[in-house]
Each structure stands twice: as structure tokens, then as C-alpha cells.
């Protein structure tokens, strides 16, 4: 049951980061059309927000998945490959956040 809570929290944080990033992208595009200098500031804030939330979600997920993986490996060492796949998938969330942040950073 604890894993389900961590996974749902991770998905909520990822969704929040995605929605916020899209909102800042729209605001940045509107600011550029209006000729304002605020687009650059909003884009940089959105980049920081995207990587921050993605890293927090990945940290929570890694804590849960890694603890479960270590427990499973301690009992059955042959489960190492299967458990590492879960850890890698959770780490991919942080990498996706980093990619979005870099795209926002370079776009402005």
C-alpha cells in the first residue's frame, strides 16, 4: 500500500510540473508577442520549477523503490535485474524534468 501512495504522489508531482511548465510556456509566448521582457523571466522560472518538482518526485520514488529493491535482493539475489528496472524508471522522471528545463532555458 505504501508503494501505491508514493507512485501516486510521484505522478501528481510530475503532472503538476508538466501543467506548470506548459502554463509558463504559454505565458512566455504571450509575453514575446506583446514585446515584453517578462517572457525571459517566466521561462527561467518555469525551467527551475520543472526540474525542481521532477527531482523531488524522483527522490521520493527512488527512496521507496530502492528500499523495496534492496529488501528483495537481500532475500533473493536473482531479482537484481528486475528491481533495477524499477529504479531506472523512477530515475527517468528526473531526467525528463531536466530535459524540459533545458528546453525552456534554451528557448528564451
PLY file of the C-alpha trace (Angstrom):
ply
format ascii 1.0
element vertex 108
property float x
property float y
property float z
element edge 107
property int vertex1
property int vertex2
end_header
0.00 0.00 0.00
2.88 2.34 0.71
4.23 1.97 -2.83
0.87 2.97 -4.28
0.93 6.20 -2.27
4.47 7.01 -3.39
3.64 6.27 -7.01
0.51 8.40 -6.92
2.44 11.26 -5.29
5.11 10.93 -7.95
2.54 11.07 -10.73
0.82 14.07 -9.18
4.12 15.94 -8.91
5.01 15.07 -12.49
1.61 16.21 -13.70
1.88 19.44 -11.74
5.32 20.10 -13.19
4.05 19.45 -16.71
0.99 21.68 -16.34
3.02 24.47 -14.77
5.67 24.25 -17.47
3.02 24.44 -20.19
1.40 27.42 -18.49
4.70 29.26 -18.29
5.41 28.42 -21.92
2.08 29.93 -22.95
2.75 32.98 -20.79
6.21 33.32 -22.30
4.82 33.12 -25.83
2.19 35.74 -24.98
4.86 37.97 -23.47
7.01 37.68 -26.58
4.09 38.63 -28.81
3.44 41.66 -26.62
7.13 42.55 -26.82
7.65 42.27 -23.07
10.85 41.30 -21.32
8.84 39.26 -18.85
8.90 36.22 -21.15
12.54 35.54 -20.34
11.88 35.66 -16.60
8.86 33.37 -16.79
10.71 30.89 -18.96
13.60 30.69 -16.49
11.18 30.31 -13.58
9.34 27.54 -15.44
12.64 25.75 -16.09
13.55 25.84 -12.41
10.08 24.75 -11.40
10.12 21.82 -13.84
13.43 20.39 -12.67
12.65 21.11 -9.01
9.36 19.22 -8.98
10.70 16.40 -11.13
13.70 15.97 -8.84
11.51 15.99 -5.71
9.18 13.40 -7.20
12.08 11.24 -8.34
13.68 11.49 -4.91
10.53 10.29 -3.19
10.09 7.50 -5.70
13.74 6.45 -5.52
13.58 6.24 -1.74
10.62 3.91 -1.89
11.73 1.83 -4.87
15.32 1.48 -3.68
14.29 0.33 -0.20
11.98 -2.27 -1.69
14.65 -3.36 -4.21
17.29 -3.80 -1.52
14.88 -5.85 0.59
14.01 -8.08 -2.35
17.65 -8.55 -3.36
18.58 -9.46 0.21
16.10 -12.33 0.14
16.54 -13.41 -3.49
19.70 -12.16 -5.24
18.40 -13.31 -8.62
15.83 -10.47 -8.56
18.54 -7.84 -9.05
17.78 -7.20 -12.73
14.04 -6.84 -12.22
14.36 -4.49 -9.29
16.91 -2.26 -11.01
14.44 -1.71 -13.86
12.03 -0.09 -11.39
14.75 2.15 -10.02
15.80 3.20 -13.52
12.21 4.07 -14.47
11.87 6.31 -11.43
15.19 7.99 -12.21
13.94 8.69 -15.73
11.39 11.12 -14.25
14.23 13.38 -13.09
15.89 13.13 -16.48
12.65 14.12 -18.22
12.38 17.12 -15.90
15.94 18.07 -16.75
15.23 17.83 -20.47
12.14 20.05 -20.13
14.14 22.54 -18.06
16.90 22.66 -20.66
14.37 23.17 -23.45
12.79 26.04 -21.56
16.17 27.53 -20.73
17.37 27.41 -24.34
14.08 28.65 -25.81
14.20 32.03 -24.11
0 1
1 2
2 3
3 4
4 5
5 6
6 7
7 8
8 9
9 10
10 11
11 12
12 13
13 14
14 15
15 16
16 17
17 18
18 19
19 20
20 21
21 22
22 23
23 24
24 25
25 26
26 27
27 28
28 29
29 30
30 31
31 32
32 33
33 34
34 35
35 36
36 37
37 38
38 39
39 40
40 41
41 42
42 43
43 44
44 45
45 46
46 47
47 48
48 49
49 50
50 51
51 52
52 53
53 54
54 55
55 56
56 57
57 58
58 59
59 60
60 61
61 62
62 63
63 64
64 65
65 66
66 67
67 68
68 69
69 70
70 71
71 72
72 73
73 74
74 75
75 76
76 77
77 78
78 79
79 80
80 81
81 82
82 83
83 84
84 85
85 86
86 87
87 88
88 89
89 90
90 91
91 92
92 93
93 94
94 95
95 96
96 97
97 98
98 99
99 100
100 101
101 102
102 103
103 104
104 105
105 106
106 107
